[in-house]
Amino acid sequence: MFLIPLLTAAVLNGTPLLYGTVGEILTEKSGNLNLGVEGMMYMGGAFGLGAAFYYEKLAGAATSGPVAVAVALAAAFAAGAAGALVFSFLTVTLRANQNVTGLALTIFGTGVGQFMGQFMREKEGGFVALSNALKDVFQKSPFPAALQELPVVGKLVFGYNIFVYLGLVMAIVMWYFLARTRAGLKLRSVGESPATADTAGINVTRYKYLATIVGGGISAIGGMVFIMTIAGAVWNHEGLSGEGWLAVALVIFCLWSPLRALWSSVLFGGLMILYVRLAIPFIPGQLYMILPYVVTVVVLVVVSMRQKRENQPPASLGSAYFREER
């Protein structure tokens, strides 16, 4: 059946976008607009792959798959969090322009990721890649073969790598945190009106820093997931090109909702690989590739026309908070 392979491919291709999107949603809910997602995903991909590669090299025959996954996740998160920390210091503490700082982070992060990848390649004298056995841990399903071989349900439910299921749990937890917890309510109040939140005794600076740093780390994990799964666990300088910008567009498309990001990332993942699965001879592949952006623009126009408050971005998004002007 044509639809099942297309849907499974859409889920796999959309998973890196899900991490990038949910991370940026958390950041933007605090009122910070971090356009450096592309750079953080590059750093996450390079450092995540490097951590797993050198762990395997050091451990040798004693290499543990779960430990390798944990090491890659931790390294990717730390790399993205470090980039987001720099962004937070410049925009929250020094009150620099968020758009300019985010674009600078994209350039910086992309450069750092490519430098790290090239450094590993030159040090190792060739391509930096995991062993086939360790690749399977990152790319194959953690469920037994009996479940994966079930008709229809097997591939659609049990046939994905572990990061798909972790991403599902992460999005649900993020939704619950933002919508149902006191800390999430305070964070959203900071994004809507930092002056009001400050008056109510909420530490605006702390919430902005924490949301941006954690959001940056989550976005960077998306870069690691892309390298380890879609790119075959081999470093490629151009492998991540455009993923971060798609994640930023997806934040708008899913209207700043982690739950909507679940199906939206699958849709975008399907649009990204549609030219491979449903090639039409007289339609250039480049037209397929711009579909996610076209759909985002259409949604943005429709949302702007409907003017529903719950579908709008945080009121203070992209604006620096000056306590003296409260």
C-alpha positions as CSV (number, residue, x, y, z in Angstrom):
1,M,0.0,0.0,0.0
2,F,1.4,3.4,-1.0
3,L,0.1,5.4,2.0
4,I,1.7,3.3,4.7
5,P,5.3,3.8,3.5
6,L,4.6,7.5,2.9
7,L,3.2,7.9,6.4
8,T,6.0,6.1,8.1
9,A,8.6,8.1,6.1
10,A,6.7,11.3,7.1
11,V,6.9,10.4,10.8
12,L,10.6,9.6,10.6
13,N,11.4,12.8,8.6
14,G,9.2,14.9,10.9
15,T,10.8,13.8,14.2
16,P,13.8,16.1,14.0
17,L,11.4,18.9,13.2
18,L,9.3,18.0,16.2
19,Y,12.2,18.5,18.6
20,G,13.3,21.7,17.0
21,T,9.7,23.0,17.0
22,V,8.8,22.1,20.6
23,G,12.1,23.6,21.8
24,E,11.4,26.9,20.0
25,I,7.8,26.9,21.3
26,L,9.1,26.8,24.9
27,T,11.5,29.6,24.1
28,E,8.8,31.8,22.4
29,K,6.3,31.2,25.2
30,S,8.7,33.2,27.4
31,G,8.7,36.1,24.9
32,N,12.1,35.3,23.4
33,L,12.3,34.9,19.6
34,N,15.3,32.8,19.0
35,L,16.0,32.5,15.2
36,G,19.2,30.6,15.9
37,V,17.5,27.2,15.8
38,E,19.4,26.2,12.7
39,G,22.7,26.9,14.4
40,M,21.7,25.0,17.5
41,M,20.6,22.0,15.5
42,Y,24.0,22.0,13.7
43,M,25.8,22.0,17.0
44,G,23.5,19.3,18.4
45,G,24.2,17.1,15.4
46,A,27.9,17.5,15.5
47,F,28.4,17.2,19.2
48,G,25.8,14.4,19.5
49,L,27.5,12.3,16.8
50,G,31.0,13.1,18.2
51,A,30.0,12.0,21.7
52,A,28.6,8.7,20.5
53,F,31.5,8.1,18.1
54,Y,34.2,8.7,20.8
55,Y,32.3,6.8,23.4
56,E,32.2,3.7,21.1
57,K,35.9,4.2,20.3
58,L,36.8,4.2,24.0
59,A,34.4,1.5,25.1
60,G,35.2,-0.9,22.2
61,A,33.6,-4.3,22.7
62,A,31.9,-3.1,25.9
63,T,29.9,-0.5,24.0
64,S,26.3,-0.2,25.4
65,G,23.6,1.0,23.1
66,P,21.5,2.7,25.7
67,V,24.6,4.4,27.1
68,A,25.5,5.6,23.6
69,V,22.0,7.1,23.1
70,A,22.2,8.8,26.5
71,V,25.6,10.2,25.8
72,A,24.5,11.6,22.4
73,L,21.4,13.1,23.9
74,A,23.3,14.8,26.7
75,A,26.0,16.2,24.4
76,A,23.5,17.5,21.9
77,F,21.4,19.1,24.7
78,A,24.5,20.7,26.3
79,A,25.6,22.1,22.9
80,G,22.2,23.7,22.2
81,A,21.8,24.9,25.8
82,A,25.2,26.6,25.6
83,G,24.2,28.4,22.4
84,A,20.9,29.5,23.9
85,L,22.7,30.7,27.1
86,V,24.8,33.1,24.9
87,F,21.6,34.2,23.2
88,S,19.9,34.8,26.6
89,F,22.8,36.8,28.0
90,L,22.8,39.1,25.0
91,T,19.0,39.5,24.7
92,V,17.8,39.3,28.3
93,T,20.7,40.8,30.2
94,L,22.2,43.1,27.6
95,R,18.9,43.6,25.8
96,A,20.3,43.2,22.4
97,N,18.0,42.9,19.4
98,Q,16.6,39.4,19.3
99,N,16.3,39.1,15.5
100,V,19.9,40.1,14.9
101,T,21.2,37.9,17.8
102,G,19.3,34.9,16.6
103,L,20.6,35.3,13.1
104,A,24.1,35.6,14.5
105,L,23.6,32.4,16.5
106,T,22.6,30.6,13.3
107,I,25.8,31.7,11.6
108,F,27.9,30.9,14.7
109,G,26.3,27.6,15.5
110,T,26.5,26.4,11.9
111,G,30.2,27.4,11.9
112,V,30.8,25.6,15.2
113,G,29.0,22.5,14.0
114,Q,30.9,22.4,10.7
115,F,34.2,23.1,12.4
116,M,33.6,20.2,14.9
117,G,32.6,17.9,12.1
118,Q,35.7,18.7,10.0
119,F,37.9,18.5,13.0
120,M,36.7,15.0,13.7
121,R,37.1,13.9,10.1
122,E,40.7,15.2,9.9
123,K,41.6,13.7,13.2
124,E,40.2,10.3,12.3
125,G,41.5,10.5,8.7
126,G,38.2,9.9,7.0
127,F,34.4,9.9,7.5
128,V,33.2,9.9,11.1
129,A,30.5,7.2,11.4
130,L,29.2,4.8,13.9
131,S,29.5,1.0,13.6
132,N,26.6,-0.8,12.0
133,A,25.6,-2.4,15.3
134,L,25.4,1.0,17.0
135,K,23.6,2.6,14.1
136,D,20.9,0.0,14.5
137,V,20.4,1.1,18.1
138,F,19.7,4.7,16.9
139,Q,17.8,3.8,13.8
140,K,15.9,0.6,14.5
141,S,12.7,0.1,16.5
142,P,13.1,-0.9,20.2
143,F,10.1,-3.2,20.0
144,P,10.2,-6.9,19.3
145,A,10.1,-8.1,15.7
146,A,6.8,-9.9,16.4
147,L,5.1,-6.5,17.0
148,Q,6.7,-4.8,14.1
149,E,5.5,-7.6,11.7
150,L,1.8,-7.2,12.6
151,P,-0.3,-6.3,9.6
152,V,-0.6,-2.5,9.1
153,V,-0.4,-1.7,12.8
154,G,3.1,-3.1,13.0
155,K,4.8,-0.5,10.8
156,L,2.5,2.4,11.7
157,V,2.8,2.0,15.5
158,F,5.9,-0.1,16.4
159,G,8.2,0.4,13.4
160,Y,10.0,3.6,14.4
161,N,13.2,4.4,16.2
162,I,13.3,5.3,19.9
163,F,13.5,9.1,19.2
164,V,10.0,9.1,17.7
165,Y,8.5,7.7,20.9
166,L,10.6,10.0,23.1
167,G,9.5,13.0,21.0
168,L,5.8,12.0,21.4
169,V,6.3,11.9,25.2
170,M,8.2,15.1,25.2
171,A,5.5,17.0,23.3
172,I,2.7,15.7,25.6
173,V,4.8,16.6,28.7
174,M,5.5,20.1,27.3
175,W,1.8,20.7,26.6
176,Y,0.9,19.6,30.1
177,F,3.6,21.8,31.6
178,L,2.5,24.9,29.7
179,A,-1.2,24.3,30.1
180,R,-1.7,22.6,33.4
181,T,1.1,23.6,35.8
182,R,1.7,26.8,37.9
183,A,5.2,27.2,36.5
184,G,3.9,26.9,33.0
185,L,1.3,29.6,33.7
186,K,3.9,31.9,35.1
187,L,6.1,31.3,32.0
188,R,3.2,32.2,29.7
189,S,2.4,35.3,31.7
190,V,6.1,36.4,31.2
191,G,5.7,35.9,27.5
192,E,2.4,37.8,27.4
193,S,3.2,40.7,29.7
194,P,6.5,40.7,31.5
195,A,5.7,44.0,33.3
196,T,2.5,42.5,34.8
197,A,4.4,39.3,35.7
198,D,7.1,41.3,37.4
199,T,4.6,43.2,39.4
200,A,3.1,39.9,40.5
201,G,6.5,38.9,41.9
202,I,7.5,36.5,39.1
203,N,11.2,36.6,38.3
204,V,11.0,37.5,34.6
205,T,14.8,37.1,34.0
206,R,14.9,33.6,35.5
207,Y,11.9,32.3,33.5
208,K,13.3,33.8,30.2
209,Y,16.7,32.3,30.8
210,L,15.4,28.8,31.8
211,A,12.9,28.6,29.0
212,T,15.4,29.7,26.4
213,I,18.2,27.5,27.6
214,V,16.0,24.3,27.9
215,G,14.3,25.1,24.6
216,G,17.6,25.5,22.9
217,G,18.8,22.2,24.2
218,I,15.6,20.4,23.0
219,S,16.0,22.0,19.6
220,A,19.6,20.8,19.4
221,I,18.5,17.2,20.1
222,G,16.5,17.5,16.8
223,G,19.8,18.1,15.0
224,M,21.3,15.0,16.6
225,V,18.3,12.9,15.7
226,F,18.5,14.0,12.1
227,I,22.2,13.1,11.8
228,M,21.8,9.7,13.6
229,T,18.7,8.6,11.8
230,I,18.0,10.3,8.5
231,A,21.7,11.1,7.6
232,G,22.8,7.6,8.5
233,A,25.0,8.5,11.6
234,V,27.6,10.0,9.3
235,W,28.7,13.6,9.5
236,N,27.8,15.7,6.4
237,H,28.4,19.5,6.3
238,E,25.3,20.1,4.4
239,G,23.1,17.4,5.9
240,L,21.2,19.7,8.2
241,S,20.7,22.6,5.9
242,G,17.3,24.2,6.3
243,E,16.0,22.0,9.2
244,G,16.1,24.8,11.7
245,W,14.3,27.2,9.5
246,L,11.6,24.7,8.9
247,A,11.2,24.2,12.6
248,V,10.8,28.0,13.1
249,A,8.1,28.0,10.3
250,L,6.5,25.0,12.0
251,V,6.1,26.9,15.2
252,I,3.9,29.4,13.4
253,F,2.0,26.6,11.5
254,C,1.1,24.8,14.7
255,L,0.1,28.0,16.4
256,W,2.5,27.7,19.4
257,S,1.0,24.4,20.6
258,P,3.1,21.3,21.4
259,L,0.2,19.0,20.7
260,R,-0.4,20.5,17.3
261,A,3.3,20.2,16.6
262,L,2.9,16.4,16.7
263,W,0.7,16.2,13.6
264,S,2.2,19.3,12.0
265,S,5.7,17.8,12.1
266,V,4.4,14.7,10.4
267,L,2.7,16.8,7.7
268,F,5.9,18.8,7.1
269,G,7.9,15.6,7.1
270,G,5.6,14.2,4.4
271,L,5.9,17.4,2.4
272,M,9.7,17.3,2.6
273,I,9.9,13.8,1.0
274,L,6.9,14.0,-1.2
275,Y,9.0,14.6,-4.3
276,V,10.7,11.2,-3.7
277,R,7.5,9.2,-3.0
278,L,5.1,10.9,-5.4
279,A,7.3,12.3,-8.3
280,I,5.4,13.9,-11.1
281,P,7.6,14.3,-14.2
282,F,6.5,17.8,-15.2
283,I,6.8,19.3,-11.7
284,P,10.3,20.2,-10.5
285,G,11.4,18.8,-7.2
286,Q,12.2,22.3,-6.0
287,L,8.5,23.2,-6.0
288,Y,7.8,20.2,-3.7
289,M,10.6,21.5,-1.3
290,I,9.0,24.9,-0.9
291,L,5.6,23.5,0.0
292,P,6.1,23.6,3.8
293,Y,6.9,27.3,3.5
294,V,3.9,28.0,1.2
295,V,1.6,26.2,3.6
296,T,3.0,28.2,6.6
297,V,2.4,31.5,4.8
298,V,-1.2,30.5,4.0
299,V,-1.8,29.5,7.6
300,L,-0.3,32.8,8.9
301,V,-2.6,34.8,6.6
302,V,-5.7,32.8,7.7
303,V,-4.8,33.2,11.4
304,S,-4.2,36.9,11.0
305,M,-7.6,37.3,9.4
306,R,-9.5,35.3,12.0
307,Q,-7.9,37.2,14.9
308,K,-8.5,34.5,17.6
309,R,-6.5,35.3,20.7
310,E,-5.6,31.7,21.4
311,N,-4.0,31.4,18.0
312,Q,-1.8,34.5,18.3
313,P,1.9,34.6,19.4
314,P,2.9,35.7,22.9
315,A,2.2,39.5,23.1
316,S,5.8,40.4,24.0
317,L,7.5,38.1,21.5
318,G,10.7,39.5,20.3
319,S,10.6,42.5,22.6
320,A,13.2,43.3,25.3
321,Y,11.9,43.9,28.8
322,F,13.0,47.2,30.4
323,R,12.0,47.0,34.1
324,E,12.6,50.8,34.4
325,E,9.8,51.4,32.0
326,R,7.3,49.3,34.0
